[in-house]
Structure formats: C-alpha cells, structure tokens
C-alpha cells in the first residue's frame, strides 16, 4: 500500500472521528496514536450541554450544530461497529442554590425538586434543557477506534510525532519515534500535546474525575444529568455515576490528589446528598487541551497542507461529530464559514501564538500539469478534491470506490504511474516525443552524466521543459554510498537551477557491480539513511528483497524500487513472488524498476500491485520509441485498473459463461 493521503497526528476522540470520516470518503488514512489511554476523551463525563454550560456566540452555534448531528451520527456508528456509544438525550437539569437573580424562565423550587427528587433542600430553582444529555465517552472512544480499524485506517499505536518537516510553508513529512513518514495532507489533533509540534496556544488543563456506583436496590435513582455551579453529576444507564471535574492549571502533573477528590465529593453530596452513601468505584485524571479563549482551533494553519483540530477543552465529546465534518470539508477545499471564528490567526498579536506569524500561501508548484499543492487540497478552496464529500453527514458505510487514483510520493501527486528515463534515445526530439506519448510526469536524469556532458547527455538538462515534467535526479554511476550522497546533493542543486526550487527527490543507485549492475544493499541503506536526514525524498533502487525494503521504509524513504530483472535486460519480472511480498507489506509506494521489455510485462507488474513503473531501455531502444512510449503508458494504466478490479480465481475446470437454464432444446 502506498503512503497515506492524510496523516492524522492524534489518536483520541477527535483524531479518530476525523480519520473515520476521511476513510469513508475514500481517503487512505494513517493515525499516529502516542498513547490511546491518555486521550483527553477519557478525562470526560461525556456531557452534551451547549446551553447548560452557558455557551454563547460562535461557540454556541458550533456546539448546537454538533448536538443536532449526534442522533444519526451515533446510530450509524453503532450500526457499523455493533458497539453502544452511550448516547442518551436524558435532558440536563441545572439546579441553583440562589435563584433570586435568575431569569424569568427559571424553574420554581417545587418544580426543580419534582424534576429530580432528593436534591439538597438548599436548591431554590433551576433550568431544564430537555434536548441535551450525554454520551458515554469511553464507549464512544472504543466504538470510534473499532470503526476506524474496520474501515481500514492504519492506526499506529505507541508512535509519537516529533516534528513536522516544512519547506516553503508546506509540510514535506513528519519525524516520528518510528521513523520518517509522509502524506499528502496532515491533521494536527494531538490535544494537550499539540504545542510540542507547533507553537499553537494550547496547554494542558488537568481534570480529575470520580465514579460512584449506585447501590443495589437503592431507593435513589438519578435519571438526569445535574449540572451544578461547581460540579456535574452524570448518571450512566449501568448504574455508574460520574462526578467531574476539577479544572487545574498544573501542566502535566499526574495522579489524583486528596484535595481534588475531596472537592468533587463535597460538591456532589452538597448538591445531591444521597451520593454520600454510594460506593466509591474509581478515580482518574486526564489533560484537556485549552486555548486562551477556551474555544478550539479549527481549520487552516501556517502550512498549506496542514489542518488544525485541537484545543477543545471540556467540549471534545460534544464537538466530535461537527469537528469531523468541518475538518474533512476544509481539507477538501470546502471550508464552512463558521470555521473563521476558530482560526488560529485570532491569537496573532495577543502574545498567545509565539512564532505563528502568518505567511502568504506559496505559489503553485512549477508543473501546471500537477495539482497545485497536494492530492487532498489545502487551505485554498480552489484545490481539486480527491474524494468527494456528500452534502449529508457521515454514512458510516464501506468506503466508496473512486475514479481518482493519484500516485502520491513525498506529498506530491501525479496522475501518471509511469516514470521514464532519458538515456539511450537516438536524439532529443525522439526522447521528447516518446515522453509525451507515454504520459509520464516523472523523468530521471543521471546527474553525473549531465554534469560531465557524457555522450548523449550534452544539453540534456535544457532539452526538456521542466515546467511540465518533474525531475528525478539519479545517482547512476555511483559505486559507493559516499559517492551517491555527494551526487544526490549535486542533483538537488541542479533541479534548483532548472527552476524546481522545492525538488528534493533523488533516485538512489549504489552499483559497484559493473557486469550485472546489481545494487549494493548495504551501501544503498547507508546512503538512504543519510539523505533522509538531509531532507531528501529518497527513491532507492534495490534488489527485490522484502527485508531490505522494510529497512528502507523504516529509514524514511519515499518509495522502494525493486528491480524486475537486471537493468536493460528486457527479461521482464523474474522476482514476482518477492515483489508481491514487498507490495503487501509496504506503506510507501512500490515502483518496479528495471527489466521490463514489453507492455505485457508492464501490465503484469502493475497487476502484482505495484504503485508505479520506471521504464527506459524498452522505450528508448524500441523500433518506434514513440509508439512504444504510448503502449507502455496504456499498459501501466490497464495493469493498475486490473489490479484494482481484481481478477477472477483460477480454476481447474470449466465454468460456463452462459446459464444452461431457459435455453431452447429443439423440441
């Protein structure tokens, strides 16, 4: 499988909901989950209380929209997973100890005690919100995680993001505790840990919670959420009663404290005295992500392929459905105007967004034939979409099949899956015509041969219109890792001189074997590790060795390029079994490179599941290179479609293609 379309940093309730929605729209999604148990969603009682909390303005509108989504959203999630989300529109009662200054709509003392018997005698009034209620945050987290897994989201548990790699206000990759990863688009949903990656004004706010258990045969029955002045009491259908939550500005200080638990118990029993005799079942704590105005940061970021979804504070559970919906729409270039109120730029000039100065969106890449930034769009609403989002909310069904099947390498999208070379052509005109006929958008150039004006390469750098073709500098001719590293650096500078300022691609070849031109696995891996550290998108040429391929992927390579057979031999794919193993296990694109001699062999390689092909000799040395270029382009496309379609099983016996029933017998 190729690299992800979208990489979500954060495996909590917000990150999982976004990933699930993206996957249902056809995106290939990876989630980095540092520690699922530490997710802020665990440090919640699951109240759905926009009015009871007294929210106003845009925050109230956002919360009410999310509350309206909850019935269908939670039902479809339950249908998909078979898991109860604990959604319960039980209503929320807000008791008041002093209702004298309350609005005219306040319930009388008699009414509030009728709504919930056994309240403290000191309660003199209150408000009733029948449309609000709760979701069981733990059950919801479990259901979302199962949904994401069943839909095919790659959840990488225990993997922490360490830094975004940025170039010209574009994220080119992310460093993690398990290596370098890339995607077309990125979502920061890391909650209280978001500031470790970007200087967003989000910090942890510790919350302690307590769970009591309703005694068997208890005469007291809580059926409604009680939202008090300093406490909320949330009864679950299973008899648990959640008390929450403290609000402590103590950073990531761990553990429950005697003072925190005592505060919760004192306030809870003051409001509802029968709780004093309920058994204490559990105490726990967590860290909510809070911003200076206690509203989330949603939408665009200073990087045009990075979307922010963090800072939900105590409303993460409530805002989950609407956050998933709005963030996915924004990624698709269809941002809701409501997001403007939650943009990170509202903190500019307040001292709360250190280092977050706004930068203009960079100009589109040099190739007009390619998408303007990345396959899933970015902050601009003019970007094409990779998977259309319906106007209705989540369907929570199997992901749809889409016609858009772009090849994505190091965050850059290509419509053609055929890469071509520039060597061995009789002349530049034939080369240019062949490249055009093939539809190839990526063309390799041997750096050393161009630098030294080797025969057939004089003027090659100027012979191609690099505003339409993406250059893949090649370390061909290098026999050691050190030599390949030096040539790769020259290749990057060559690309810059030819106008491709942001081109950090390199096709890595380390070949000490002059007879069979087989790559050196140890030298290739060593060179790849160094070049990745220097910010290159490394496309290594290797033998079809699944173990080496995995090492290269873990080193941070952008692709792996196993040979089908020796370079220029035209023997076709002699390593099909190993290539299939590489394809099965890879999470980066697999490019079959070398040995393909005919269009049928090109199609065969793609039918194995390869993401792309690199072909040079078979085109350049054909009797009619232009026609062969076209044939190879069509074969690559046909093989890809065949792989996606899935061939019929091979049988040892015949199977009639027409039914035998209902036929004319001749009688």
Secondary structure, DSSP 8 states (H G I E B T S, - for coil): ---EEEEEE--SHHHHHHHHHHHHTT--EEEEES-GGG-GGGS---EE-TTTTT--HHHHHHHHHHHHHHHHHHHHHHHHH------B---EEEEES--TTS-TT-B-HHHHHHHSTT--TT--EEEEETT-EE--HHHHHHHHHHHHHHHT-EEEET--EEEEEEETTEEEEEEETTEEE-EEEEEE--GGGGGGTS--S-EEEEEEEEEEE--TT-S----SEEE-SS-EEEE-TTSEEEEE---B--TT--S--HHHHHHHHHHHHHHSGGGGGSEEEEEEEEEEEE-TTS--EEE--SSTTEEEEE--GGGHHHHHHHHHHHHHHHHTT---GGGGGG-GGGGTTTTSSTT----------S-TTS-SS-TT--S-TTS--SS---SSS---SS----S---EEETTEEES--EEE--SS-SSHHHHHHHHHHHT--EEEEEHHHHHTT-TT-TTHHHHS-TTTSEEEEE-TT--SHHHHHHHHHHHHHHHHHTT-TT--EEEE-----TTT----HHHHHHHHHHHHHTT-EEEEEE-S-HHHHHHHHHHT-SEEEE-SSSTT-----S-HHHHHHHHHH-SSEEEEES---SHHHHHHHHHTT-SEEEE-HHHHTSTTHHHHHHHHHHHHHHHHHHHHH------SS---SS-STT-----
